[in-house]
């Protein structure tokens, strides 16, 4: 039971209770949570942390494509229930698993510096040294993502794409021990965090495959009312990553996209300018709407000092310029609206219906 926060005798407002961190049970989730725990311990040496691992719906239903399960918070619901019941104080997620709207009372209190957000090709050992371009025609590529499949079908029409589910360990095992797949596509960030970088034979640039919203970034979800915890984790915010991910999430939210539609993004920050490229695809990749917009995000020092909470697509970042946060969110909305005026709604509606009918 998480009682009142006991502050230290010096009265400096430090959190001195045991902080319980919730995580999924998968090896990758544990590695990610441990890395956040280490960062918190470095910053707050007196902090006592306890890690609580649990299984989620997405971990239990392994024989169905994610886009078919029809549950927005596949990997987050059980963790949020624990947060709501005060069984844990914060939860570490891959940001790409977190819906653009969270249940009332929850917020993302930190978005950490992003790992490489691109997708990677992992080849069956017999295809070592090849690329997607040089694989034999009709080679089967495994991916559980409609977004990856749509883009890659268009870019590599000579290849076949089939669904593959399971956590990273399971998917690599399916690739290596059977002859079903010539290669599989996975997020480079996960492979790197697992220490399996040597398996990456090719990282796909934006011209081949743009990434998922929030891909490569870790997020810490907290109870919005826990000011002490919110303040404690906010130091982990990485400003460029926060602004990029706010633009990406605002884009996705305005399009009403989720796991069941192919939406992809690419962002970069250069000289105080945030660039966002966003695209929507039909399931076979034949129809595509894609555009790029930019906005100035000069990081002025006007952080949020009002008592009015400023939350952008479920992210609370009181220590980052409000002007920059608002500009990033507006960029995502504007780009989504531009694609909507060009007919994005029809492409996404058709994609959703076709996927549901499969």
C-alpha positions in Angstrom: 0.0 0.0 0.0 1.4 3.3 -1.0 0.9 5.7 1.9 1.8 9.3 2.3 5.2 10.3 1.0 7.5 10.5 4.0 9.9 13.4 3.3 13.4 13.2 4.7 14.2 14.9 8.0 16.1 17.7 6.3 12.7 18.7 4.9 14.0 18.8 1.3 10.9 17.0 -0.1 12.8 14.0 -1.3 10.8 10.8 -2.0 11.9 8.3 0.6 9.3 5.6 0.4 9.9 2.5 -1.6 8.9 3.2 -5.2 7.4 0.2 -7.0 8.0 0.1 -10.8 5.5 -2.0 -12.9 6.7 -3.8 -16.0 5.6 -6.5 -18.5 7.3 -9.9 -17.9 9.1 -10.1 -21.2 12.9 -10.0 -21.2 12.9 -6.8 -23.2 10.4 -5.1 -20.9 12.5 -6.1 -17.9 15.7 -4.8 -19.5 14.0 -1.5 -20.3 12.7 -1.2 -16.8 16.1 -2.1 -15.2 17.7 0.6 -17.4 15.3 3.2 -16.1 15.8 2.0 -12.5 19.5 2.5 -13.0 19.1 6.0 -14.3 16.8 6.9 -11.3 19.3 5.4 -8.8 22.1 7.5 -10.4 20.1 10.7 -10.0 18.6 9.8 -6.6 21.1 7.5 -4.8 18.8 7.1 -1.7 15.9 6.0 -3.7 14.5 2.5 -2.9 13.1 0.7 -5.9 11.2 -2.5 -6.3 10.2 -4.0 -9.6 6.8 -5.7 -10.1 6.4 -7.7 -13.3 3.1 -8.8 -14.8 1.6 -10.4 -17.9 -0.6 -8.3 -20.2 -3.3 -9.3 -22.8 -0.8 -8.8 -25.6 1.6 -11.2 -23.9 -1.1 -13.8 -23.5 -2.7 -13.9 -26.9 0.2 -14.9 -29.1 -1.6 -16.6 -32.0 -3.5 -13.6 -33.3 -2.2 -10.5 -35.2 -2.1 -7.5 -32.9 -4.2 -5.5 -35.3 -7.0 -8.1 -35.0 -7.3 -8.3 -31.2 -9.1 -5.0 -31.3 -7.9 -3.8 -27.9 -6.2 -0.4 -27.9 -4.2 -0.9 -24.7 -3.0 -4.4 -25.4 0.3 -4.1 -23.5 -0.8 -1.5 -21.0 -4.1 -2.3 -19.4 -3.0 -4.6 -16.6 -0.2 -2.3 -15.8 -2.5 0.7 -15.6 -4.9 -1.3 -13.4 -2.0 -1.9 -11.0 -1.2 1.8 -11.1 -4.8 2.7 -10.4 -5.0 0.3 -7.4 -1.8 1.8 -6.0 0.0 -1.5 -6.4 2.8 0.2 -8.3 3.9 3.9 -8.5 5.1 4.1 -12.0 5.2 1.9 -15.1 7.9 1.8 -17.8 6.5 1.3 -21.3 7.7 1.4 -24.9 6.1 4.7 -25.9 4.8 3.1 -29.1 2.6 0.8 -27.0 0.9 3.7 -25.3 -2.3 5.0 -26.8 -2.5 8.7 -27.7 -5.1 9.2 -25.0 -4.7 7.6 -21.5 -7.4 6.8 -19.0 -8.3 9.8 -16.7 -5.8 10.1 -13.8 -2.8 8.9 -15.7 -0.1 10.8 -17.6 3.3 10.2 -19.2 5.8 11.8 -16.8 9.0 11.1 -18.8 10.0 10.3 -22.3 13.6 9.2 -22.3 16.2 9.8 -25.0 15.3 7.8 -28.1 17.2 4.8 -29.2 17.5 4.4 -33.0 13.7 4.5 -34.0 14.1 2.6 -37.4 13.2 -0.9 -38.3 15.8 -3.6 -38.9 16.1 -6.7 -41.1 17.1 -9.9 -39.4 18.0 -12.6 -41.8 17.6 -16.4 -41.6 21.3 -17.6 -41.0 21.2 -19.2 -44.5 20.7 -15.8 -46.1 23.6 -14.1 -44.3 25.1 -11.2 -46.3 21.9 -10.6 -48.4 19.6 -7.6 -48.2 15.8 -7.2 -48.9 16.9 -6.2 -52.5 19.0 -9.3 -53.1 16.9 -12.0 -51.5 15.4 -14.5 -53.9 12.1 -13.6 -55.4 9.0 -14.7 -53.4 11.1 -14.9 -50.2 8.8 -14.7 -47.2 9.4 -11.9 -44.8 7.8 -12.1 -41.3 6.3 -9.0 -39.7 3.4 -8.4 -37.2 3.0 -4.8 -38.3 0.5 -3.5 -40.9 2.7 -0.4 -41.2 5.8 -2.3 -42.0 4.0 -4.7 -44.4 2.3 -1.9 -46.3 5.5 0.1 -46.9 7.7 -2.9 -47.7 5.1 -4.5 -50.1 5.2 -1.3 -52.1 9.0 -1.0 -52.0 9.8 -4.7 -52.5 7.0 -6.1 -54.6 9.0 -9.3 -55.4 8.8 -10.4 -51.7 6.0 -12.0 -49.8 4.9 -10.8 -46.3 3.4 -12.9 -43.6 2.4 -12.4 -40.0 4.7 -13.4 -37.2 3.8 -12.9 -33.5 5.5 -13.4 -30.2 8.1 -11.5 -28.2 11.6 -10.9 -29.6 12.9 -14.2 -28.3 10.0 -16.1 -29.8 10.3 -14.4 -33.2 14.0 -15.0 -33.5 13.5 -18.6 -32.6 10.7 -19.0 -35.2 13.1 -17.5 -37.8 16.2 -19.5 -37.0 14.7 -22.9 -36.2 12.2 -23.2 -39.1 12.4 -22.5 -42.8 9.2 -20.5 -42.9 10.8 -17.0 -43.1 13.8 -15.7 -45.1 13.9 -12.7 -42.8 11.9 -10.9 -40.2 11.5 -7.1 -39.5 12.0 -5.9 -36.0 12.6 -2.6 -34.3 16.3 -1.8 -34.2 15.9 -0.4 -30.7 14.6 -3.6 -29.1 17.4 -5.7 -30.7 20.0 -3.2 -29.5 18.6 -3.2 -25.9 18.6 -7.0 -25.9 22.3 -7.0 -26.9 21.4 -8.6 -30.3 22.8 -5.9 -32.5 24.9 -8.4 -34.3 21.7 -9.9 -35.8 20.9 -6.7 -37.6 21.8 -7.1 -41.2 20.2 -3.9 -42.5 18.6 -0.9 -40.9 15.8 0.4 -43.0 16.0 4.2 -43.7 12.9 6.4 -44.2 13.0 5.8 -48.0 12.3 2.1 -47.4 10.2 2.1 -44.2 9.2 5.0 -41.9 8.7 4.0 -38.3 5.8 3.8 -35.8 4.8 6.8 -33.7 7.0 6.8 -30.6 9.2 3.9 -31.8 12.5 3.6 -29.9 11.5 5.8 -27.0 10.8 4.6 -23.4 8.0 6.3 -21.4 7.2 6.4 -17.7 3.5 6.4 -16.9 2.5 7.8 -13.5 -0.6 8.9 -11.6 -1.2 12.5 -12.5 -2.0 13.4 -8.9 1.4 12.1 -7.6 3.2 15.4 -7.8 6.3 14.0 -6.1 6.7 11.1 -8.5 6.0 13.3 -11.5 8.7 15.7 -10.4 11.1 12.9 -9.7 10.8 11.3 -13.1 10.5 14.6 -15.1 14.3 15.0 -14.9 14.5 12.0 -17.4 12.7 13.9 -20.1 14.9 14.3 -23.2 13.6 17.6 -24.9 14.2 16.7 -28.5 12.7 13.3 -28.1 9.7 14.7 -26.2 9.0 17.3 -29.0 9.4 14.7 -31.8 7.1 12.2 -30.0 4.5 14.9 -29.2 4.3 15.8 -32.9 4.1 12.1 -33.9 1.4 11.3 -31.3 -0.7 14.4 -32.2 -0.5 13.4 -35.9 -1.7 9.8 -35.1 -4.4 11.0 -32.7 -5.9 13.5 -35.3 -5.9 10.7 -37.9 -7.6 8.4 -35.3 -5.0 5.7 -36.1 -3.8 2.8 -33.9 -2.5 -0.7 -34.3 -5.1 -1.5 -36.9 -4.1 1.0 -39.6 -0.8 1.6 -41.4 0.4 5.0 -40.2 4.1 5.9 -40.3 6.3 8.9 -39.4 9.8 10.3 -39.6 10.9 13.2 -37.5 14.1 15.2 -36.9 15.3 18.3 -35.1 17.8 20.5 -36.9 18.8 24.0 -35.8 15.7 24.5 -33.6 13.4 23.3 -36.4 11.3 20.2 -36.0 10.5 18.3 -39.2 7.7 15.8 -39.3 7.0 13.5 -42.3 3.9 11.4 -41.9 2.1 8.9 -44.2 -0.9 6.7 -44.3 -1.1 3.6 -46.5 -3.6 1.1 -47.8 -2.9 -2.5 -46.6 -1.1 -3.4 -49.8 0.9 -0.2 -49.9 -0.6 0.8 -53.3 -2.3 3.9 -52.0 -0.1 6.3 -50.0 -0.5 9.8 -48.9 2.7 11.4 -47.5 3.8 14.9 -46.7 6.3 16.8 -44.6 5.9 20.0 -42.5 8.1 21.9 -40.2 7.9 24.3 -37.2 10.2 26.4 -35.2 10.8 25.0 -31.7 13.3 27.6 -30.3 13.6 26.3 -26.7 12.8 29.6 -24.9 12.9 29.3 -21.1 9.2 29.8 -20.7 8.5 26.6 -18.8 5.1 25.9 -17.3 5.0 27.6 -14.0 1.2 28.0 -13.8 -0.8 25.6 -11.6 -2.8 24.9 -14.8 -1.5 21.5 -16.0 -0.2 21.6 -19.6 -0.6 18.1 -21.1 0.2 17.3 -24.7 -1.1 14.0 -26.1 -0.9 12.5 -22.6 2.6 13.8 -21.9 3.3 16.1 -19.0 6.6 18.0 -19.4 6.5 21.0 -17.1 10.2 21.5 -17.5 10.1 22.1 -21.2 9.2 25.3 -23.0 5.4 25.6 -23.3 5.8 27.4 -26.6 7.9 24.5 -28.0 5.5 21.8 -26.7 2.5 23.6 -28.3 4.3 24.1 -31.6 5.1 20.4 -31.7 1.6 19.4 -31.0 0.2 21.8 -33.6 2.7 20.5 -36.2 1.2 17.0 -35.8 -2.4 18.3 -36.0 -1.6 20.4 -39.1 0.1 17.6 -41.0 -2.8 15.2 -40.1 -5.3 17.7 -41.3 -3.4 18.2 -44.5 -3.5 14.5 -45.2 -7.2 14.3 -44.3 -8.0 17.0 -46.9 -6.2 14.9 -49.4 -8.3 11.8 -48.6 -6.5 10.0 -45.8 -9.8 9.2 -44.1 -10.9 6.9 -47.0 -7.5 5.1 -47.1 -7.6 4.4 -43.4 -11.3 3.4 -43.3 -10.8 0.9 -46.1 -7.6 -0.4 -44.4 -9.5 -0.8 -41.1 -12.5 -2.6 -42.8 -10.2 -4.9 -44.8 -8.2 -5.8 -41.7 -11.3 -6.5 -39.7 -12.6 -8.8 -42.5 -9.5 -10.9 -42.7 
